[in-house]
């Protein structure tokens, strides 16, 4: 190998090491400790969502089902930000 090819390989290796070191350093906080990822907690299942799925599976029959009509009213009120207890 020629000297210029070796110099290019060395330069590429040096840049790769520098980028790796920079990425590792960005993953640390001010005290030098590795930052731990935040653990996300799954929200509790929404019973309204389960009822919406049930009504969806009923198809056209859901239009005459009183429970589905109530579910749709609750969904609409949640979307519009209305309070179902009577007070706005």
C-alpha positions in Angstrom: 0.0 0.0 0.0 1.1 3.5 -0.7 1.5 6.0 2.0 -1.4 8.2 0.9 -3.8 5.3 1.1 -2.6 4.5 4.6 -3.0 8.2 5.6 -6.6 8.2 4.3 -7.5 5.0 6.2 -5.9 6.5 9.3 -7.9 9.7 8.8 -11.2 7.8 8.4 -10.5 5.7 11.5 -9.7 8.9 13.5 -12.9 10.6 12.3 -15.0 7.5 13.2 -13.5 7.4 16.7 -14.1 11.1 17.2 -17.7 10.8 16.2 -18.2 7.8 18.5 -16.6 9.7 21.4 -18.8 12.7 20.7 -22.0 10.5 20.7 -21.0 8.8 24.0 -20.3 12.2 25.6 -23.7 13.5 24.4 -25.3 10.6 26.3 -24.1 11.8 29.6 -25.4 14.4 32.0 -23.4 17.2 33.6 -22.0 15.0 36.4 -20.6 12.5 33.8 -23.1 9.8 34.6 -24.8 7.9 31.9 -28.3 9.2 31.4 -30.9 6.5 32.2 -33.8 6.3 29.8 -37.2 7.4 31.1 -39.5 4.5 31.7 -42.9 5.1 30.3 -45.9 3.7 32.1 -48.7 2.5 30.0 -52.0 4.3 30.8 -54.8 2.4 32.3 -57.2 0.9 29.7 -60.2 3.1 29.0 -63.5 1.2 29.4 -65.1 3.7 26.9 -62.6 2.5 24.3 -63.6 -1.1 24.8 -67.3 -0.1 24.4 -66.4 1.8 21.2 -64.8 -1.3 19.8 -67.9 -3.4 20.7 -70.2 -0.9 18.9 -67.9 -0.9 15.9 -68.2 -4.7 15.7 -72.0 -4.5 15.8 -72.0 -2.6 12.5 -75.4 -1.1 11.5 -77.1 -2.7 14.5 -75.2 -0.3 16.8 -77.4 2.6 15.5 -80.3 1.1 17.3 -78.4 -0.1 20.4 -79.1 2.2 23.4 -75.7 1.3 25.0 -73.9 2.4 21.8 -75.9 5.6 21.6 -74.7 6.4 25.1 -71.1 5.5 24.3 -71.2 7.8 21.3 -72.7 10.6 23.4 -69.9 10.2 26.0 -67.3 10.2 23.2 -68.8 13.3 21.7 -68.8 15.1 25.0 -65.2 14.1 25.8 -64.1 15.4 22.4 -66.0 18.7 22.8 -64.8 19.1 26.4 -68.3 19.0 27.9 -68.9 17.8 31.5 -71.4 14.9 31.6 -72.4 15.6 35.2 -74.6 18.5 34.3 -72.2 21.5 35.0 -70.1 23.0 32.4 
